[in-house]
Each structure stands twice: as structure tokens, then as C-alpha cells.
Amino acid sequence: MSHLDYSVFQMINHLAVSDRFLNPLMIFLAEKAQYLFFAAIIFYWFYPKATNRKMVVEAVLAACVALSINGAIGHFFYRARPFVTHHVNFLISHANNASFPSDHATAAFVIATAIWIWIKRDGWIWLVLAAGIALARVWTGVHYPLDVTAGMVIGVSIAFVVHYLFIRFEKLNNVREAIIGVYESVEGKILKKTIMLRKR
């Protein structure tokens, strides 16, 4: 498996030389595209649709769980990054920490899947972007294909598990409603004060 993983890595990473015109895009996807998912969380939270905030709470909770799982796996099963043990086309700077599984792929896929569960049309777009991030992490030399594949599996699985738990357990759903309710109460008071100040 490790030999196949490295062979696929070499094939993808070599594209940084043979198709170098795509390197700027891949560098952006590998380093910066994750912030688009953070922006998505903020956008959907404030977009005026009743179910969006439920979706965001699920997405954030699922991301926290998935990344915690990654941390535990990385602690007990340490895998050095490709640029540490091999000669690679290394396009971005990165710390020499655990390579397996990929946090970037996990975070992207867990949020994209959470969005897909609630809003299919938008979700497909975010899943394509998540796949682009996963590919770019291999292309730029910081992950093996198995790292990003594991991240994808963890992210997608946890998003579905968390969604199921919210459906299955009413108390968990009530906690989510309470969190949203507290926020909206505070938000309403702030908006009311802002309107009053503008009228003066």
C-alpha cells in the first residue's frame, strides 16, 4: 500500500514540473482556499434562511470532532511528510509535523459535506473545492494521496454521523436550538440599540 501511495504521489507531484502553469492555482488551493470555507460558515450564518444556522452549528461541531480525531491519529500513528523522506517538488513552506491524515482535506470535506446535506446545489460546489484542496496538497508536496483520502473519509463520515445524531437525539437538537436562540437574542438587542442610536 505504501509503495502504491508513493507511486501515485510521484505521478501527481511531478505535474508541478510538467504542468507548471497550474502551480499558482495549486499553491492557492493548498494554502489559501481553506479560508473560503471559513467565509462560507460566516456567510451561511448571516444569510437569512431559517435552516442555515442549524447547518452551521452542525458543520462547526463536526469539524471540531473530525479534527480532534485527526490529532489523536497523528499522535499515535506518526507519518513523516513526503518532503522529509523523499526528493519532491516542494512548492509551499510547511512545518515538519504529522502528515497523516490531512487536516486541510478533513476540514474542507467535513464542512462541504455538512453544506451538501442541507443544501445539495451549494454542497456540490464546496465538495469540488474540497477535492481541489486535497489534490493541491499532494501536488505541492506536503501530503501523500493516502493522507488526503483519509482526511476525506473522516470528514465525510463525521459530517453524516453528527447530522444523524442531531436527528436521532432530541436533547442534542434542543441544545442547538438554545445556542442559536441565545445568539439571536443578543443579536436582536444589539440591532435594537444600533437603530435607536441612529434615530437620535
N, C-alpha and C positions, 0 to 999 in steps of 0.2 A: 504493500500500500504506500509506504513512504517513497519507494522508488518511482511509482506512478505519479505520486503527488509532486515530486521534484521534476519529473519529466514534463508534466503539464505546466508547472511553474516556469520552467525554462522556455517553453513554447510561448507562453503569454508574455513573460518578461522580455523576451527577445523582440517583441513588437515595438518596444521602446526605441529600438535601433532601426528596424525595417520600416516602421510606420511612425517615425518620429514627429511627423506633422500633427499627430494626435496627442503628443505629450503634454502640451499646455492644458488641454481638456482633461486629461487623465490626472494631472497634478491638481487641478481644481477639484475634481471629484474626490480624489484621495484626501485632500487637506481641508477643503472649504465647504464642500457640498453638505456635510453633516449639519451645518448651521441653517440650511434651508429647512431641515426637519424641526429645529428649534423654532424657527419662524412660523412653521406650519402649526405648531402647538399653540402659539400665541394668536395666530390668525383665526383658527377654529374656535378658540376660547371666546374671542370677542365677536365672531361672526354671528349675527342674530338668527340663530336657529336653536330650538329648544334642546335637541339631542346632542348638539356639538359638545357641550360641556361634559356630558356624561361620557362621550367618546374620549375627550381629552384626559379625564380622570383615569379612565381605563388605560390609555396609552402611557401615561406617566407612571402609573403603578406597574404596568407590565414591563416598562423599560427598566425601572429600578430592580425588579425581581430578576430580569434577564441578565443585567449587568452584574448583579451580585453573584449569580450562578457562574458567569464568566470569571469573576475574580477568584471564586473558590476553585474552579477547574485550573486556572493559571497557577494557583498556589500549589496544588497537589500534582499537577502534570505540567511541568515547565518545558516549553519548547522554544529553542532559540530562533530568532528571526532569520530569514534567508540571507540577509547581508552579513550576518555574523559568521556563518559557517560556509558560505559559498561566494563565489565571484558573481555579482549580479549587476544589472543596470539599475543603479540606485538613484532615483530622481528626486526624492524628498528626504529631509533630515528626520530622524526618528530615534527615540530612546531605545536602548538595548534592553527591552523588557520582554515579558512573555508574549509569544506570537499566537498561541492557540488558547481559546478561539478569538476571532477578531471582534473587538468591541465596536468598531465602526460598522461592520456588517450587522452585528446583533442589534445595535441601536437603530440603524436605518430600517431594518426589516421588522423589528417589533413595532415601531411607530407606523410604518407603511401598512402593515397588516391590520393594526388597530383601526386605521382610517378605512381600509378596504372592507372590514367587517361592517362598518356603519354606512360608508358612502362608497359604493362599488366604483362609480365613474372616477372619482378622485383617487381612490385607492390604487387603481391600475397605474396611474401616473407616478405615484410615490413608490410603488413596487419596482417600476422600471428604473427610477432614480436610485433606489437601494441596490439594485443589481449592478448599476453603473459604478457605484461606490465600491462594491465588492470586487468587481473586475479591476478597477483602478488601483486598489490596494495590492493586488498581485502584479499588475503592470508596472507599478513604481518600485517594486522590490521589497516591500515591507511585510508581506504575508504570503504564505503558501495557499494554493487553492483549497486545501482541506480546512485551513483556518477560517476562511470566509464562508465556506459551505457549512461548517459547524455553527458559525455565527448566524447564518440564515436560518438553519434548523431551530436553533434555540430561540431566536427572535420570533419566528412564525409560531412555533409551538406555544411559547409563553403568552403571546397575544391571544391565542384561541383559548388557552386554559383560563386566563384571567377573565375573559369575556364570559366563558361558561360559568365561572364561579359567581359572577355578578347576577347571572340569570338564575342560577341554582339556589343561592342563599339570599333570602330577603333582607337579613340583617346587614349583609355587606352592601347591598343596594341602598339600604336606609342610611348607612354611613356616607356613601357617595352623595346622596341627596342632601344630607346635613352639611357636608363640606361645601357643596355648591350653594346651598341656602345661606350659610354664614357669609360666604364671599359676596353674594348678590345683595345681602342686607347692608354690608359695609359699602359696597359699590353704590347702592342707592342713596345712602346718606351722603357720600362724597359728592355725587352728582347733584343732589339737592342743595348742598351748601354752595357748590360752584355756581348753580343757577341763581341762587339768592344774591351772591356776591356780584354777579354780572348785572343784576337788576338795580343795584344801588347806584 
